[in-house]
Amino acid sequence: MPLIQAVERALNILDLFDEYSTELKITEISERLLLNKSTVHSLLKTLQKHGYIEQNAENGKYKLGMKLFERGNFVVHNLDIRSVAKKYLLELSKQTGHTLHLVILDGKEGVYIDKVEGSSGIVFYSRIGRRAPVHSTGVGKTLLAFRKEEELNVILDGYVFNKQTPKTITNKEEFLDELKKIKEKGYAIDNEENEPGICCVAVPVRNHTGEVVAAISISMPTPQLNAEEMKRIVPMMKEAGENISKEMGFNPTPVL
């Protein structure tokens, strides 16, 4: 089926907005998408009519509309795993004082679908809806480590190992070796690989078929993740991941 050009262009406009570009002028949109202003104006007015785009009356710039927030909430609320995992994230955050995340795989990236702030008050890179590189985050590595070889090959085909920090894994061979270790241990570590000064520990969450459908992680400043803290939190994380998986229908010892 051929793509509908007008629809594709409208979606491309929506994709221009992020945490760095919250408002854009019509000229900026036109230049970025290589479209003339009249075409962009018509697309914006259509999106605006339906609530997907709003215009700032003070400066004339355009921004994402509340309809997207509304629709996004429908998606989030229908993610059963989010409601199942919530109580475990809250309990872990309460017990440890650290920040907890719930992440799923979307294409070749992770997406944060829930977050519970720790009591430390440390501000982290993550936020609900934000995307996470799979090669430099604990959750990303966890989401890939338990996948079948053919699926992993598809995800890593053409994948760019961007260097997020000096500690980021930047080649496929080293990354695959890391995934093997994660699968053996049952958890992953992000040792300042995605954000300087921040470390994470992540574990998998499975569905009723045993497939890893999400990962939960705990984040903290690097100095706090010492050997003693690892000994304390890894069993807690694994238990939480196993309990969420069981509630999702996973049976680790199926009856034959």
Secondary structure, 3 states (H helix, E strand, C coil): CCCCHHHHHHHHHHHCCCCCCCCECHHHHHHHHCCCHHHHHHHHHHHHHCCCEEECCCCCCEEECHHHHHHHHHHHHCCHHHHHHHHHHHHHHHHHCCEEEEEEEECCEEEEEEEECCCCCCCCCCCCCCEEECCCCHHHHHHHHCCCHHHHHHHHCCCCCCCCCCCCCCCHHHHHHHHHHHHHHCCEEEECCCCCCEEEEEEEEECCCCCEEEEEEEEEEHHHCCHHHHHHHHHHHHHHHHHHHHHCCCCCCCCC
